[in-house]
Amino acid sequence: AQSVTQLGSHVSVSEGALVLLRCNYSSSVPPYLFWYVQYPNQGLQLLLKYTSAATLVKGINGFEAEFKKSETSFHLTKPSAHMSDAAEYFCAVSEGRGNDYKLSFGAGTTVTVRA
Amino acid sequence: NAGVTQTPKFRVLKTGQSMTLLCAQDMNHEYMYWYRQDPGMGLRLIHYSVGEGTTAKGEVPDGYNVSRLKKQNFLLGLESAAPSQTSVYFCASSSPETVSQETQYFGPGTRLLVL
């Protein structure tokens, strides 16, 4: 069984400040991990994904995430927040067994950016 | 390419009414999914399909039915709507080339209000 916990349902940062969104997972097998972003009134789009290659993954819009197996974490960061980063962010995990491919999503973290 | 499209964008139903949500994708993806999104709960998988003519239950299938008669379309039906089905519904699709690692592409969502 797999599950995802996102710490903090809401994060507020100043423009130019570090963005840090926390994600911890539980999985019985080595996982594949994803971060998705949802802008207001839109569907989800992929920011980045970890698929057992490099543990530091770079995504779009300056975001990156680091897979830490010992901590079962996949935290998302961006060094300098921009107003356009205001959105809801979802962490997701896949165990990837055969064709039974399903994603489990965290509850989401809403990011607001203060001018 | 239009990607993943959903029809309708918004609908209001009375308790007991039925409706069908349509999802269409033009990326020739094998896999398609229906999720519902509720505040504080992330996305939960309702049903999914791994190919034309096949469907399977997800995490929260009760009260919903699906059909995949054509590869590009995935229909979600509510036979007798209940207020608990008020939600935002998202369709997604993916390619199974490397199943567990594949990005899911999301539609813009359908907002459903059941009175």
Interface residues (C-beta under 8 A of the other chain):
Chain A: V4 S9 Y32 F34 Y36 N41 Q42 G43 L44 Q45 L46 K49 T51 F90 S94 E95 G96 R97 G98 N99 Y101 K102 L103 F105 G106 A107 G108
Chain B: V4 Y31 G40 M41 G42 L43 R44 L45 Y48 V50 G58 F90 A92 S94 P96 T98 V99 S100 Q101 E102 T103 Q104 F106 G107 P108 G109
